[in-house]
Amino acid sequence: MEEVITIVKLEKMTKFDFDHYKSIAVNSYAIEKVKAGAWTVEEAYKLSKETFNKLLPNNIETEGQCLYSIFDNDKNIKVGYL
């Protein structure tokens, strides 16, 4: 069997990508906090959104934060966020 090597490329996250990333991250974080018993279902989304807004108050322009989109260089498709 031939070994396949995939190289990834990082690009600075765009506002469009940030908005997509944030919607996924806020929902996932809310779900995890409910599963852990830390938050109720009713408060989870609001608290998760507040947490992300505190951590990244200026979105992709938040000082000291490096946000990237990850691309599969061979296929030139976006595969995630960092």
N, C-alpha and C positions, 0 to 999 in steps of 0.2 A: 504494500500500500504506500502510495506517495504522500509525503508530508506536505500539508498545506500551511503556508505562513501568510497570515493576514497582518498587514501593517495598518495602524490607525493614524489618523491625522486629527489634531485638535485645532479648532477655530474659535476665536472669541465669540461668545454667545451673542446672538442678535436679540433685539427686543421681542420679536416674534417667537424665537426659541425660548426666551426666558418666560414669556407668558404661558407657553405650552408646558415647560418644565414646572413652573410654579403651580399650575392647576393640578398636575399629576402629583407633585410633592405634597401639596396641602391636603389633598384627599387621602393619600397614602398615610401621611402622618396622623391625620384624624382617625383613620381606621385602626392604626396600630395603638394609639392611645386608648381607644375604646376597648380593644381586645385586652390590653394590659390592665384595664379597670381604673385607669387614671382619670378618664373623662366619661361623661354620659354621651349617648348618641346625640341628644339635643344640643349640647354645648360644643361638641368636638370640632365641627367645621369652623365655627367662629373662633375658637381658641387656637386652632391650628393656623388659621389665616393671620391672627394677631401675632403669633410666634414668628412666622415667616416675615411679616412686616417689620418686626423688631430686629430680626437678624439681618435683613436686607432692606433697610429703609429707603435706599435709593436704587432699588432693583439692580440691574446689571452695572450701574455706576457706583454701587456702594464701595466706599474706600476700603482697601485691604482684602477685598474678595476677588477671586479669579474664577470666572464662570466660563465654561467651554462647552461647545457641541463636539461630539466625537463622531468621526466619519470612518467608515471602512474604506481605506484608500484604494483597494482593488476594485470595489464595486461603486465607489463614490456615492455611498448612501449614508445618511445619518443613522447611527446606531445607539446613541445615548447622550447623556449629559454628565458633566463633571464640574 
